[in-house]
Structure formats: structure tokens, C-alpha cells
Amino acid sequence: TPLYDYKAEYLPDILAFILLSTLFVFALSVFLLMQLYRTKLDRDTFEYGIYTTFGATMSRLYRQSVGELLLISALVCFPSIAGGCGIAALLYRSRGVAFHFSGLALVLTLVFSVTTVLAAVYLPMKRLSKRPPVELLRARDNSHHVLSPRRSHRIVGVVFPRDLELLAL
């Protein structure tokens, strides 16, 4: 509007605020997704131990994990965008204003989502790939319910000697 013509010097401050708020949201998103992903890594430690035993490197594990999270992200992202646009269109329509969908906003949302996934998976996977495979394998068994052979034998009422447990590991 003509009222804001003389306020052009505020543009750098506004752009700096947008940049800082975007970086804050990005860092918060990466942190929260990283915490959720660590829970998944704890659950699948045995599986990653098998992969590293058979020679999977950090890059291989990283690609697999990124693929899994990108699939989950795609399953959540597209319905969220559709729902958000639908709600925005209804709000605009209730005020008598035409709603216009921006392709740039869709591209930026997808780039933001992919970048968040790439950043959130990197550190937990790097930490996991540096652990020795035997440490990952003894974390859990296939059923994800039992921590050691001795404990699994206690479930059925059989005592498993400690030295045999060490040999099994």
C-alpha cells in the first residue's frame, strides 16, 4: 500500500527475522525428529548389528535409514499439505477472498522436509555405526523382548549358567 512506501528500510530486518525464525524452526524440527529416531534405533539395534556384521558401512546404513524416514515423511507430508490448503481455502472463502495455491510453497515445504530428515538421521546413525557389531548384537535378540540368553531361560524356568551366557555372546 502507499502507506508502506517509505518503510523500505525495514526490509532487511524483516528478512533477517524470517531467516532466524526459519532456522529456529529447522533446528527444533531436527532435534525432535532426532529424538524420535533414536527411539527407533534403540528398538532396531539388533538388526543394525546384523547389517554391520555383514559389512554394512555408515553410508549404507544412513541411506537405508533416510529412505525409511523419507517414506514416513511423504506419507505424512502430502496429506498435511492437502489438509492445510483445504483449511486455508475455507478460511479465505469465509472472508470472501480468493485462495491461490503457491507451487513455490509446496517445493519449499518438500525441500525443508527432506533436509530435516537428512540432518536428523545423520548424528544418531554416525554414533551407531561407530559401535562394534558385537555390542549391537548383544543389545537385544530377534524378538526384541529379551536382553540375554540367561534371562530368556529364566522365562521358561531354566537357569542358564553365567559362563555359557558369556560363550553364547
Buried (B, 14 or more C-beta within 10 A) or exposed (E): EEEEEEEEEEEEEEEEEEEEEEEEEBEEBBEEBBEEBBEBBEEBBBBBBEBBEEEBEBEEBBBBBBEBBBEEBBEEBEEEBEEEBEEEBEEEEEEEEEEEEEEEEBEEBBEBBBEBBBBBBBEBBEEBBEBEBEEBBBBBBEEEEBEBBBEBBEEEEEEBEEEEBEEEE
